[in-house]
Amino acid sequence: MLDGRYRVEARIAAGGMATVYRALDTRLDRVLALKIMHPDLAADAAFVDRFIREAKSVARLAHPNVVAVFDQGTDGPYTYLAMEYVSGCTLRDVLRERGALQPRAALDILEPVLAALGTAHRAGFVHRDIKPENVLIGDDGRVKVADFGLVRSVDAATHTTGSVLGTVSYLAPEQIEDGVYDARVDVYACGVVLYEMLTGSKPHTGGTPAQVLFQHLNEDVPPPSAAATARTPGLRPADAAALLGMAREARARIGEAELDAVPPQARATERSAAEDRTSVIPRPLAGQAQEAVLHHTSRLERPQEPTPPPPPAPRWQRRGMVVVIAGILLALGLGAGVWYINSGQFTKVPNLLGKTEEQARAELSAAGLGVKKVDRKFSEAFERGTVMNSDPAGGKRIKGNGAVTLTVSRGPELVSVPDLKGRPLEDAKAELTKAGLAPGIVTQAFSQDVAQGSVISTDPAGGQKRAPDTAVSLQVSKGRPVQVPNVTGQPADQARAALEALGLKVATAPDQVNSPAPAGAVANQSVGAGAQAAAGDTVTLTLSKGPRPVQVPSVTGQDVEAARKALEALGFKVKVERPFLSFSSTVDTQSVPAGQSVPEGSTITIKTKGL
């Protein structure tokens, strides 16, 4: 039990900085994931700060494709995050099992990842550790981005010195060489992930992390993903939202048959665990990076037997995938060729996704185009006031001085919480579901004016606006409080009648107990006298078998006070009789002979000897 609240049930995953467990929040009765920093790192203020920064950053994002953080705390040597539990698998699990994916499947995974990162980028955050291990795919098919542990707040760019944090296979060249972090390092990593989904292998591999780093610095990533992984940051899309727009344009341009083309059944490339692990990599000063990587490579490489290349895919499979990948490349604008020559009669529509309405109008005007109309729709992926679609789409040709229809985001759709006071619980739950909200935790409380079983209040309150699927807590009436009377010692029938007259239910315990109460009377009651209960609550009565029998000891010849104490300790009442003019303090006789058993609480008379 962590922090007196979270019951740890099973380990999910372990990494270099933390271990993740499935746990139960005993306070809210929900399953969640606990990310617990390794205790030996808890003394490092930088790591603790990174944990706390992750909690605050993700809490600000509140995006359906981001794994939510519920709580952050410390319990002794353990620093932890309480996070949303996603039942399913990681993208790495999928790639390990299936190898290359169909283009439709790859885009179905990439687009929600980019939507989540687009929101992070527009909020001023960079993830810095995008990789298949951090893309979760739920059993219900939802895609979520996890592990914002390396998240960093940026304006335009952030520089670091001394070390690089990340996973070598997905590091952008500027991360390795200059320590520069902006949204385009996430774009680069997404391009590598897209390449891996479409081909079943990574673009850069090597026997050591240093070899992989060297390739990132000196070799272009081959198509697909050439634009997203351009070694020069300025040639990449500015952020994930821009790349999302390109991905959606690609989907629209590729035919259904090509989207569902079956890739060659190549297994994912074997890799060392070090390539997939988030690492702290020493980074030398600018200008020395490549030499350091070469030196690191020469130091770490060991002679290895050459690995024979895998057998080539059948010719028909290779030809089919070339056609499909070429389609994606051309649709994404990743190829080197130009599809058409502007004849002067047509104008290319600029890519307006993610631009403000004012910026979009300005770019259209500069291109000699106008705005036909503006539609406004709700969107979780695009900020309010930004362009989420255009017709014709960006990159399409339109006759000179033509007009374009813009679809502008109204931001996330909000739902009004219905007023449910006085509604029966089941009706209230149905009303919330109908409104697009989710029934949340149900608590109970006494109420003088709301009928038992009906809603007293909700949180959020009725009339407030919330995003769809937000959980609404319900407080339900237990009815007016009933003060429970004291019925111990009363005959069972009399006690039952008194309690039922107050609207309470009465049950009788199966076993009777010895007590001072007469046999058949109430010995104990489950709800104490003076406590509050609700009408319909059950009070269980335990009946008495009468006092327990106690064997009387011999006290004759003992001092009177000592004899009194001994008998009272056994539960007897004691009466002392002294004859007239008796000056003895010794017990001469006792009213109940020694060895005889009588009910507890009986009175025993002891006498002293007279003259």
Buried (B, 14 or more C-beta within 10 A) or exposed (E): EBBEBBEEEEEBBEBEBBBBBBBBBEEEEBEBBBBBBBEEBBEEEEBBEBBBBBBEBBEBBEBBBBBBBBBBBBBEEBBBBBBBBBEBBBBBBBBBEBBBBBBBBBBBBBBBBBBBBBBBBBBEBBBBBBBBBBBBBEEEEEBBBBBBBBBBEBEEBBEBEEEBBBBBBBBBBBBBBBBBBBBBBBBBBBBBBBBBBBBBBBBBBBBBBBBBBBBBBEEEBEBBBBBBBBBEBEEBBBBBBBBBBBBBBBBEBBEEEBBEBEBBEBBBBEBBEEBBBBBEBEBBEEEEBBEBBBEBBEEEEEEEEEEEEEEEBEEEBEEBBEEBBBBBBBBBBBBEEEEEEEEEEBBBBBBBBBBBBEEBBEBBEEBEBEBEEBEBEBBBBBBEBBBBBBBBBBBBBBEEEBEBEBBBBBBBEBBBBBEBBBBBBEEBBEBBEEBBBBBBBEEBEBBEEBEBBBBBBBBBEBEBEBBBEBBBBBBBBBBBBBEBBEBBBBBBEEBBEBBEEBBBBBEBBEEBBBBBBEBBBBBBBBBEEEEEBBBEBEBEBBBBBBBBEBEBBEBBEBEBEEBBEBBEEEBBEBEEEBEEEBEBEEBBEBBBEEEEEBBBBBEBEBBBEEE
